[in-house]
């Protein structure tokens, strides 16, 4: 993922904005991830809160979209 | 509701580990108290499901344009 964290978020292109999408429903996860990628965002998906926390330990994300 | 760590715990952990990471909450309920609680715990936006991708992109764009205080 080519995210330039040195630049302020508002100055980056969509492809430089990393999104972690969290939802336990696979169909929702896959469909939103596909749609957001078509909008040129860099999207990673995980199925649950603990996976999300592990992902945040491994990598910096600009935005987390999560089921509540 | 997430099956393992619930949404509030995940939100709190995210804001603790990565305070600059913006968080958008997706919720199936129209419960205003949940929305207030999410905002109190640091959520940047709240979207009720079902939502269209256009709304999600709009919320993402708004979050991206928010200046860090």
Backbone of each chain as nested JSON, in Angstrom:
{
  "chains": [
    {"id": "A", "residues": [
      {"number": 1, "name": "UNK", "atoms": {"N": [0.846, -1.195, 0.0], "CA": [0.0, 0.0, 0.0], "C": [0.886, 1.252, 0.0]}},
      {"number": 2, "name": "UNK", "atoms": {"N": [0.632, 2.162, -0.906], "CA": [1.49, 3.33, -1.049], "C": [0.868, 4.535, -0.359]}},
      {"number": 3, "name": "UNK", "atoms": {"N": [0.887, 4.545, 0.956], "CA": [0.287, 5.658, 1.678], "C": [1.388, 6.59, 2.171]}},
      {"number": 4, "name": "UNK", "atoms": {"N": [1.232, 7.866, 1.864], "CA": [2.24, 8.842, 2.247], "C": [1.776, 9.548, 3.523]}},
      {"number": 5, "name": "UNK", "atoms": {"N": [2.183, 8.981, 4.672], "CA": [1.707, 9.519, 5.944], "C": [2.336, 10.867, 6.294]}},
      {"number": 6, "name": "UNK", "atoms": {"N": [3.373, 11.262, 5.512], "CA": [3.994, 12.56, 5.763], "C": [3.071, 13.7, 5.332]}},
      {"number": 7, "name": "UNK", "atoms": {"N": [2.219, 13.435, 4.355], "CA": [1.298, 14.464, 3.867], "C": [0.05, 14.519, 4.737]}},
      {"number": 8, "name": "UNK", "atoms": {"N": [-0.493, 15.727, 4.973], "CA": [-1.767, 15.793, 5.688], "C": [-2.835, 15.028, 4.907]}},
      {"number": 9, "name": "UNK", "atoms": {"N": [-3.77, 14.438, 5.636], "CA": [-4.797, 13.588, 5.023], "C": [-5.538, 14.317, 3.903]}},
      {"number": 10, "name": "UNK", "atoms": {"N": [-5.851, 15.605, 4.152], "CA": [-6.662, 16.341, 3.182], "C": [-5.906, 16.657, 1.882]}},
      {"number": 11, "name": "UNK", "atoms": {"N": [-4.56, 16.47, 1.91], "CA": [-3.77, 16.765, 0.708], "C": [-3.451, 15.513, -0.108]}},
      {"number": 12, "name": "UNK", "atoms": {"N": [-3.964, 14.377, 0.317], "CA": [-3.622, 13.128, -0.375], "C": [-4.685, 12.736, -1.388]}},
      {"number": 13, "name": "UNK", "atoms": {"N": [-4.25, 11.95, -2.381], "CA": [-5.214, 11.398, -3.331], "C": [-5.934, 10.23, -2.642]}},
      {"number": 14, "name": "UNK", "atoms": {"N": [-7.053, 9.801, -3.227], "CA": [-7.811, 8.697, -2.626], "C": [-6.965, 7.428, -2.482]}},
      {"number": 15, "name": "UNK", "atoms": {"N": [-6.11, 7.174, -3.479], "CA": [-5.273, 5.97, -3.437], "C": [-4.25, 6.003, -2.324]}},
      {"number": 16, "name": "UNK", "atoms": {"N": [-4.009, 7.194, -1.769], "CA": [-3.047, 7.341, -0.665], "C": [-3.75, 7.332, 0.687]}},
      {"number": 17, "name": "UNK", "atoms": {"N": [-5.059, 7.089, 0.688], "CA": [-5.819, 7.05, 1.942], "C": [-6.128, 5.592, 2.278]}},
      {"number": 18, "name": "UNK", "atoms": {"N": [-5.575, 5.126, 3.393], "CA": [-5.755, 3.718, 3.767], "C": [-6.959, 3.572, 4.678]}},
      {"number": 19, "name": "UNK", "atoms": {"N": [-7.818, 2.617, 4.306], "CA": [-9.052, 2.382, 5.062], "C": [-9.059, 0.938, 5.56]}},
      {"number": 20, "name": "UNK", "atoms": {"N": [-9.357, 0.771, 6.844], "CA": [-9.582, -0.57, 7.402], "C": [-11.084, -0.736, 7.574]}},
      {"number": 21, "name": "UNK", "atoms": {"N": [-11.664, -1.685, 6.836], "CA": [-13.115, -1.896, 6.871], "C": [-13.401, -3.141, 7.704]}},
      {"number": 22, "name": "UNK", "atoms": {"N": [-14.206, -2.97, 8.775], "CA": [-14.464, -4.067, 9.722], "C": [-15.945, -4.412, 9.721]}},
      {"number": 23, "name": "UNK", "atoms": {"N": [-16.263, -5.642, 9.354], "CA": [-17.659, -6.093, 9.434], "C": [-17.656, -7.613, 9.48]}},
      {"number": 24, "name": "UNK", "atoms": {"N": [-18.49, -8.168, 10.353], "CA": [-18.527, -9.627, 10.484], "C": [-19.314, -10.29, 9.351]}},
      {"number": 25, "name": "UNK", "atoms": {"N": [-20.107, -9.516, 8.614], "CA": [-20.868, -10.089, 7.498], "C": [-20.046, -10.019, 6.212]}},
      {"number": 26, "name": "UNK", "atoms": {"N": [-19.715, -11.212, 5.702], "CA": [-18.81, -11.292, 4.551], "C": [-19.353, -10.558, 3.32]}},
      {"number": 27, "name": "UNK", "atoms": {"N": [-20.665, -10.674, 3.084], "CA": [-21.228, -10.044, 1.879], "C": [-21.092, -8.516, 1.959]}},
      {"number": 28, "name": "UNK", "atoms": {"N": [-21.357, -7.95, 3.14], "CA": [-21.222, -6.492, 3.326], "C": [-19.763, -6.085, 3.16]}},
      {"number": 29, "name": "UNK", "atoms": {"N": [-18.898, -6.866, 3.8], "CA": [-17.457, -6.568, 3.758], "C": [-16.954, -6.547, 2.31]}},
      {"number": 30, "name": "UNK", "atoms": {"N": [-17.305, -7.6, 1.573], "CA": [-16.806, -7.717, 0.202], "C": [-17.406, -6.656, -0.715]}},
      {"number": 31, "name": "UNK", "atoms": {"N": [-18.713, -6.411, -0.565], "CA": [-19.34, -5.475, -1.502], "C": [-18.864, -4.044, -1.263]}},
      {"number": 32, "name": "UNK", "atoms": {"N": [-18.775, -3.622, 0.018], "CA": [-18.306, -2.257, 0.289], "C": [-16.831, -2.098, -0.081]}},
      {"number": 33, "name": "UNK", "atoms": {"N": [-16.029, -3.141, 0.202], "CA": [-14.6, -3.052, -0.142], "C": [-14.442, -2.879, -1.647]}},
      {"number": 34, "name": "UNK", "atoms": {"N": [-15.212, -3.664, -2.412], "CA": [-15.12, -3.573, -3.871], "C": [-15.539, -2.182, -4.357]}},
      {"number": 35, "name": "UNK", "atoms": {"N": [-16.662, -1.695, -3.796], "CA": [-17.156, -0.364, -4.216], "C": [-16.146, 0.729, -3.856]}},
      {"number": 36, "name": "UNK", "atoms": {"N": [-15.573, 0.643, -2.657], "CA": [-14.619, 1.68, -2.233], "C": [-13.333, 1.608, -3.056]}},
      {"number": 37, "name": "UNK", "atoms": {"N": [-12.933, 0.392, -3.434], "CA": [-11.745, 0.268, -4.308], "C": [-12.04, 0.867, -5.68]}},
      {"number": 38, "name": "UNK", "atoms": {"N": [-13.274, 0.694, -6.155], "CA": [-13.654, 1.307, -7.437], "C": [-13.62, 2.83, -7.344]}},
      {"number": 39, "name": "UNK", "atoms": {"N": [-13.793, 3.34, -6.102], "CA": [-13.679, 4.795, -5.868], "C": [-12.224, 5.192, -5.593]}},
      {"number": 40, "name": "UNK", "atoms": {"N": [-11.303, 4.221, -5.781], "CA": [-9.847, 4.441, -5.716], "C": [-9.269, 4.529, -4.304]}},
      {"number": 41, "name": "UNK", "atoms": {"N": [-10.024, 4.136, -3.283], "CA": [-9.456, 4.106, -1.931], "C": [-8.668, 2.806, -1.747]}},
      {"number": 42, "name": "UNK", "atoms": {"N": [-7.667, 2.841, -0.853], "CA": [-6.884, 1.649, -0.53], "C": [-7.54, 0.956, 0.669]}},
      {"number": 43, "name": "UNK", "atoms": {"N": [-8.212, -0.16, 0.422], "CA": [-9.053, -0.788, 1.45], "C": [-8.505, -2.15, 1.881]}},
      {"number": 44, "name": "UNK", "atoms": {"N": [-8.456, -2.353, 3.203], "CA": [-8.16, -3.659, 3.785], "C": [-9.394, -4.062, 4.578]}},
      {"number": 45, "name": "UNK", "atoms": {"N": [-9.758, -5.344, 4.541], "CA": [-10.936, -5.782, 5.3], "C": [-10.543, -6.784, 6.368]}},
      {"number": 46, "name": "UNK", "atoms": {"N": [-11.267, -6.734, 7.483], "CA": [-11.163, -7.758, 8.529], "C": [-12.576, -8.037, 9.043]}},
      {"number": 47, "name": "UNK", "atoms": {"N": [-12.723, -9.224, 9.691], "CA": [-14.065, -9.694, 10.05], "C": [-14.491, -9.338, 11.466]}},
      {"number": 48, "name": "UNK", "atoms": {"N": [-13.571, -8.877, 12.302], "CA": [-13.977, -8.632, 13.686], "C": [-13.089, -7.653, 14.416]}},
      {"number": 49, "name": "UNK", "atoms": {"N": [-13.543, -7.28, 15.633], "CA": [-12.842, -6.274, 16.424], "C": [-11.426, -6.674, 16.803]}},
      {"number": 50, "name": "UNK", "atoms": {"N": [-11.23, -7.955, 17.182], "CA": [-9.881, -8.353, 17.597], "C": [-8.939, -8.382, 16.395]}},
      {"number": 51, "name": "UNK", "atoms": {"N": [-9.464, -8.794, 15.224], "CA": [-8.645, -8.754, 13.993], "C": [-8.295, -7.311, 13.646]}},
      {"number": 52, "name": "UNK", "atoms": {"N": [-9.239, -6.41, 13.889], "CA": [-9.0, -4.997, 13.596], "C": [-7.881, -4.458, 14.485]}},
      {"number": 53, "name": "UNK", "atoms": {"N": [-7.919, -4.826, 15.753], "CA": [-6.888, -4.359, 16.69], "C": [-5.517, -4.906, 16.271]}},
      {"number": 54, "name": "UNK", "atoms": {"N": [-5.486, -6.191, 15.845], "CA": [-4.219, -6.769, 15.355], "C": [-3.722, -6.019, 14.119]}},
      {"number": 55, "name": "UNK", "atoms": {"N": [-4.654, -5.69, 13.211], "CA": [-4.271, -4.98, 11.982], "C": [-3.715, -3.605, 12.311]}},
      {"number": 56, "name": "UNK", "atoms": {"N": [-4.293, -2.942, 13.323], "CA": [-3.831, -1.605, 13.714], "C": [-2.454, -1.66, 14.384]}},
      {"number": 57, "name": "UNK", "atoms": {"N": [-2.142, -2.819, 14.989], "CA": [-0.802, -2.981, 15.584], "C": [0.244, -3.132, 14.479]}},
      {"number": 58, "name": "UNK", "atoms": {"N": [-0.172, -3.77, 13.359], "CA": [0.755, -4.055, 12.26], "C": [0.987, -2.861, 11.353]}},
      {"number": 59, "name": "UNK", "atoms": {"N": [-0.051, -2.039, 11.171], "CA": [0.025, -0.997, 10.148], "C": [-0.802, 0.213, 10.569]}},
      {"number": 60, "name": "UNK", "atoms": {"N": [-0.372, 1.377, 10.068], "CA": [-1.122, 2.603, 10.325], "C": [-2.231, 2.746, 9.288]}},
      {"number": 61, "name": "UNK", "atoms": {"N": [-3.435, 3.068, 9.746], "CA": [-4.55, 3.335, 8.826], "C": [-5.034, 4.765, 9.048]}},
      {"number": 62, "name": "UNK", "atoms": {"N": [-5.474, 5.392, 7.958], "CA": [-6.008, 6.747, 8.076], "C": [-7.432, 6.726, 8.606]}},
      {"number": 63, "name": "UNK", "atoms": {"N": [-8.148, 5.672, 8.252], "CA": [-9.567, 5.629, 8.561], "C": [-9.995, 4.202, 8.887]}},
      {"number": 64, "name": "UNK", "atoms": {"N": [-10.793, 4.054, 9.919], "CA": [-11.397, 2.757, 10.232], "C": [-12.904, 2.906, 10.059]}},
      {"number": 65, "name": "UNK", "atoms": {"N": [-13.502, 2.018, 9.281], "CA": [-14.957, 1.983, 9.155], "C": [-15.387, 0.683, 9.802]}},
      {"number": 66, "name": "UNK", "atoms": {"N": [-16.182, 0.783, 10.862], "CA": [-16.48, -0.429, 11.626], "C": [-17.953, -0.591, 11.967]}},
      {"number": 67, "name": "UNK", "atoms": {"N": [-18.389, -1.845, 11.92], "CA": [-19.724, -2.213, 12.362], "C": [-19.774, -2.025, 13.883]}},
      {"number": 68, "name": "UNK", "atoms": {"N": [-20.941, -1.634, 14.39], "CA": [-21.034, -1.395, 15.831], "C": [-21.925, -2.426, 16.495]}}
    ]},
    {"id": "B", "residues": [
      {"number": 1, "name": "UNK", "atoms": {"N": [-23.435, -5.78, 15.954], "CA": [-22.509, -6.07, 17.058], "C": [-21.429, -7.037, 16.589]}},
      {"number": 2, "name": "UNK", "atoms": {"N": [-20.183, -6.704, 16.878], "CA": [-19.091, -7.566, 16.466], "C": [-19.09, -8.827, 17.337]}},
      {"number": 3, "name": "UNK", "atoms": {"N": [-18.676, -9.985, 16.778], "CA": [-18.764, -11.232, 17.537], "C": [-17.737, -11.37, 18.648]}},
      {"number": 4, "name": "UNK", "atoms": {"N": [-16.577, -10.724, 18.526], "CA": [-15.52, -10.942, 19.517], "C": [-15.34, -9.734, 20.439]}},
      {"number": 5, "name": "UNK", "atoms": {"N": [-14.677, -8.698, 19.934], "CA": [-14.537, -7.45, 20.688], "C": [-15.687, -6.561, 20.252]}},
      {"number": 6, "name": "UNK", "atoms": {"N": [-16.435, -5.985, 21.198], "CA": [-17.58, -5.184, 20.751], "C": [-17.115, -3.831, 20.202]}},
      {"number": 7, "name": "UNK", "atoms": {"N": [-18.053, -3.15, 19.544], "CA": [-17.719, -1.923, 18.832], "C": [-17.117, -0.847, 19.707]}},
      {"number": 8, "name": "UNK", "atoms": {"N": [-17.657, -0.695, 20.941], "CA": [-17.121, 0.329, 21.842], "C": [-15.678, 0.012, 22.227]}},
      {"number": 9, "name": "UNK", "atoms": {"N": [-15.412, -1.273, 22.499], "CA": [-14.048, -1.658, 22.88], "C": [-13.084, -1.422, 21.711]}},
      {"number": 10, "name": "UNK", "atoms": {"N": [-13.55, -1.772, 20.507], "CA": [-12.708, -1.571, 19.319], "C": [-12.448, -0.079, 19.09]}},
      {"number": 11, "name": "UNK", "atoms": {"N": [-13.504, 0.724, 19.248], "CA": [-13.361, 2.176, 19.065], "C": [-12.359, 2.744, 20.073]}},
      {"number": 12, "name": "UNK", "atoms": {"N": [-12.505, 2.338, 21.339], "CA": [-11.602, 2.839, 22.386], "C": [-10.162, 2.402, 22.104]}},
      {"number": 13, "name": "UNK", "atoms": {"N": [-9.993, 1.123, 21.678], "CA": [-8.643, 0.61, 21.384], "C": [-8.036, 1.362, 20.199]}},
      {"number": 14, "name": "UNK", "atoms": {"N": [-8.847, 1.619, 19.183], "CA": [-8.348, 2.338, 17.998], "C": [-7.871, 3.721, 18.387]}},
      {"number": 15, "name": "UNK", "atoms": {"N": [-8.684, 4.442, 19.166], "CA": [-8.323, 5.817, 19.539], "C": [-7.112, 5.854, 20.475]}},
      {"number": 16, "name": "UNK", "atoms": {"N": [-6.928, 4.763, 21.238], "CA": [-5.769, 4.7, 22.129], "C": [-4.495, 4.4, 21.327]}},
      {"number": 17, "name": "UNK", "atoms": {"N": [-4.594, 3.428, 20.388], "CA": [-3.407, 3.011, 19.62], "C": [-3.061, 4.005, 18.522]}},
      {"number": 18, "name": "UNK", "atoms": {"N": [-4.096, 4.571, 17.903], "CA": [-3.886, 5.442, 16.735], "C": [-4.826, 6.639, 16.843]}},
      {"number": 19, "name": "UNK", "atoms": {"N": [-4.481, 7.6, 17.715], "CA": [-5.419, 8.709, 17.967], "C": [-5.74, 9.561, 16.746]}},
      {"number": 20, "name": "UNK", "atoms": {"N": [-4.858, 9.556, 15.723], "CA": [-5.13, 10.37, 14.539], "C": [-5.98, 9.632, 13.499]}},
      {"number": 21, "name": "UNK", "atoms": {"N": [-6.161, 8.334, 13.695], "CA": [-6.983, 7.554, 12.761], "C": [-8.444, 7.94, 12.943]}},
      {"number": 22, "name": "UNK", "atoms": {"N": [-9.076, 8.308, 11.835], "CA": [-10.495, 8.689, 11.889], "C": [-11.344, 7.427, 11.926]}},
      {"number": 23, "name": "UNK", "atoms": {"N": [-12.449, 7.458, 12.66], "CA": [-13.306, 6.275, 12.786], "C": [-14.735, 6.613, 12.374]}},
      {"number": 24, "name": "UNK", "atoms": {"N": [-15.248, 5.821, 11.44], "CA": [-16.653, 5.93, 11.039], "C": [-17.367, 4.682, 11.55]}},
      {"number": 25, "name": "UNK", "atoms": {"N": [-18.451, 4.899, 12.272], "CA": [-19.225, 3.782, 12.835], "C": [-20.393, 3.464, 11.913]}},
      {"number": 26, "name": "UNK", "atoms": {"N": [-20.526, 2.171, 11.602], "CA": [-21.681, 1.674, 10.845], "C": [-22.573, 0.95, 11.845]}},
      {"number": 27, "name": "UNK", "atoms": {"N": [-23.836, 1.317, 11.883], "CA": [-24.698, 0.643, 12.861], "C": [-26.045, 0.313, 12.243]}},
      {"number": 28, "name": "UNK", "atoms": {"N": [-26.579, -0.816, 12.645], "CA": [-27.885, -1.226, 12.147], "C": [-29.017, -0.568, 12.907]}},
      {"number": 29, "name": "UNK", "atoms": {"N": [-28.701, 0.019, 14.047], "CA": [-29.778, 0.558, 14.877], "C": [-29.92, 2.06, 14.676]}},
      {"number": 30, "name": "UNK", "atoms": {"N": [-31.122, 2.551, 14.951], "CA": [-31.348, 3.99, 14.882], "C": [-31.359, 4.585, 16.274]}},
      {"number": 31, "name": "UNK", "atoms": {"N": [-30.565, 4.013, 17.148], "CA": [-30.547, 4.387, 18.554], "C": [-29.661, 5.615, 18.774]}},
      {"number": 32, "name": "UNK", "atoms": {"N": [-30.279, 6.722, 19.135], "CA": [-29.525, 7.962, 19.298], "C": [-28.487, 7.848, 20.416]}},
      {"number": 33, "name": "UNK", "atoms": {"N": [-28.814, 7.068, 21.461], "CA": [-27.864, 6.929, 22.572], "C": [-26.562, 6.28, 22.089]}},
      {"number": 34, "name": "UNK", "atoms": {"N": [-26.692, 5.272, 21.184], "CA": [-25.484, 4.63, 20.634], "C": [-24.644, 5.637, 19.874]}},
      {"number": 35, "name": "UNK", "atoms": {"N": [-25.337, 6.519, 19.127], "CA": [-24.622, 7.533, 18.356], "C": [-23.89, 8.494, 19.29]}},
      {"number": 36, "name": "UNK", "atoms": {"N": [-24.581, 8.925, 20.34], "CA": [-23.961, 9.843, 21.307], "C": [-22.765, 9.169, 21.968]}},
      {"number": 37, "name": "UNK", "atoms": {"N": [-22.954, 7.903, 22.392], "CA": [-21.865, 7.17, 23.056], "C": [-20.658, 7.047, 22.12]}},
      {"number": 38, "name": "UNK", "atoms": {"N": [-20.932, 6.728, 20.838], "CA": [-19.837, 6.574, 19.872], "C": [-19.078, 7.886, 19.712]}},
      {"number": 39, "name": "UNK", "atoms": {"N": [-19.81, 9.004, 19.65], "CA": [-19.162, 10.306, 19.49], "C": [-18.356, 10.663, 20.741]}},
      {"number": 40, "name": "UNK", "atoms": {"N": [-18.903, 10.325, 21.924], "CA": [-18.185, 10.585, 23.184], "C": [-16.874, 9.813, 23.215]}},
      {"number": 41, "name": "UNK", "atoms": {"N": [-16.899, 8.579, 22.678], "CA": [-15.687, 7.754, 22.688], "C": [-14.742, 8.076, 21.532]}},
      {"number": 42, "name": "UNK", "atoms": {"N": [-15.073, 9.089, 20.742], "CA": [-14.116, 9.565, 19.747], "C": [-14.44, 9.251, 18.305]}},
      {"number": 43, "name": "UNK", "atoms": {"N": [-15.616, 8.682, 18.036], "CA": [-15.968, 8.416, 16.632], "C": [-16.079, 9.742, 15.878]}},
      {"number": 44, "name": "UNK", "atoms": {"N": [-15.7, 9.717, 14.613], "CA": [-15.724, 10.933, 13.809], "C": [-16.996, 11.057, 12.988]}},
      {"number": 45, "name": "UNK", "atoms": {"N": [-17.649, 9.933, 12.722], "CA": [-18.918, 9.953, 11.977], "C": [-19.689, 8.677, 12.289]}},
      {"number": 46, "name": "UNK", "atoms": {"N": [-20.975, 8.723, 12.035], "CA": [-21.864, 7.615, 12.376], "C": [-22.825, 7.424, 11.204]}},
      {"number": 47, "name": "UNK", "atoms": {"N": [-22.875, 6.208, 10.664], "CA": [-23.77, 5.924, 9.531], "C": [-24.694, 4.787, 9.924]}},
      {"number": 48, "name": "UNK", "atoms": {"N": [-26.003, 4.975, 9.711], "CA": [-26.956, 3.899, 9.981], "C": [-27.077, 2.997, 8.764]}},
      {"number": 49, "name": "UNK", "atoms": {"N": [-27.028, 1.683, 9.016], "CA": [-27.215, 0.706, 7.941], "C": [-28.708, 0.484, 7.729]}},
      {"number": 50, "name": "UNK", "atoms": {"N": [-29.181, 0.146, 6.562], "CA": [-28.355, 0.006, 5.357], "C": [-27.984, 1.361, 4.781]}},
      {"number": 51, "name": "UNK", "atoms": {"N": [-26.79, 1.463, 4.211], "CA": [-26.41, 2.723, 3.578], "C": [-25.864, 2.445, 2.189]}},
      {"number": 52, "name": "UNK", "atoms": {"N": [-25.939, 3.434, 1.342], "CA": [-25.416, 3.314, -0.017], "C": [-23.948, 3.721, -0.013]}},
      {"number": 53, "name": "UNK", "atoms": {"N": [-23.213, 3.213, -0.986], "CA": [-21.786, 3.518, -1.055], "C": [-21.558, 5.021, -1.235]}},
      {"number": 54, "name": "UNK", "atoms": {"N": [-22.509, 5.708, -1.904], "CA": [-22.356, 7.154, -2.117], "C": [-22.318, 7.89, -0.775]}},
      {"number": 55, "name": "UNK", "atoms": {"N": [-23.171, 7.462, 0.165], "CA": [-23.174, 8.093, 1.492], "C": [-21.856, 7.819, 2.207]}},
      {"number": 56, "name": "UNK", "atoms": {"N": [-21.376, 6.564, 2.058], "CA": [-20.124, 6.22, 2.715], "C": [-18.964, 7.05, 2.151]}},
      {"number": 57, "name": "UNK", "atoms": {"N": [-18.925, 7.198, 0.835], "CA": [-17.853, 7.996, 0.207], "C": [-17.945, 9.444, 0.685]}},
      {"number": 58, "name": "UNK", "atoms": {"N": [-19.176, 9.973, 0.795], "CA": [-19.378, 11.343, 1.276], "C": [-18.826, 11.492, 2.701]}},
      {"number": 59, "name": "UNK", "atoms": {"N": [-19.157, 10.513, 3.56], "CA": [-18.66, 10.568, 4.959], "C": [-17.141, 10.464, 5.007]}},
      {"number": 60, "name": "UNK", "atoms": {"N": [-16.581, 9.579, 4.175], "CA": [-15.116, 9.442, 4.129], "C": [-14.496, 10.772, 3.727]}},
      {"number": 61, "name": "UNK", "atoms": {"N": [-15.063, 11.375, 2.681], "CA": [-14.535, 12.653, 2.191], "C": [-14.602, 13.72, 3.286]}},
      {"number": 62, "name": "UNK", "atoms": {"N": [-15.718, 13.764, 4.015], "CA": [-15.859, 14.741, 5.112], "C": [-14.808, 14.498, 6.195]}},
      {"number": 63, "name": "UNK", "atoms": {"N": [-14.58, 13.22, 6.512], "CA": [-13.571, 12.891, 7.532], "C": [-12.177, 13.293, 7.068]}},
      {"number": 64, "name": "UNK", "atoms": {"N": [-11.905, 13.063, 5.777], "CA": [-10.591, 13.398, 5.222], "C": [-10.356, 14.904, 5.269]}},
      {"number": 65, "name": "UNK", "atoms": {"N": [-11.422, 15.666, 5.043], "CA": [-11.294, 17.132, 4.993], "C": [-11.227, 17.771, 6.382]}},
      {"number": 66, "name": "UNK", "atoms": {"N": [-11.571, 16.986, 7.418], "CA": [-11.521, 17.525, 8.786], "C": [-10.077, 17.811, 9.165]}},
      {"number": 67, "name": "UNK", "atoms": {"N": [-9.826, 18.958, 9.704], "CA": [-8.472, 19.308, 10.14], "C": [-8.21, 18.649, 11.489]}},
      {"number": 68, "name": "UNK", "atoms": {"N": [-6.965, 18.199, 11.659], "CA": [-6.564, 17.659, 12.951], "C": [-6.338, 18.807, 13.919]}},
      {"number": 69, "name": "UNK", "atoms": {"N": [-6.953, 18.727, 15.097], "CA": [-6.803, 19.808, 16.073], "C": [-5.483, 19.682, 16.819]}}
    ]}
  ]
}
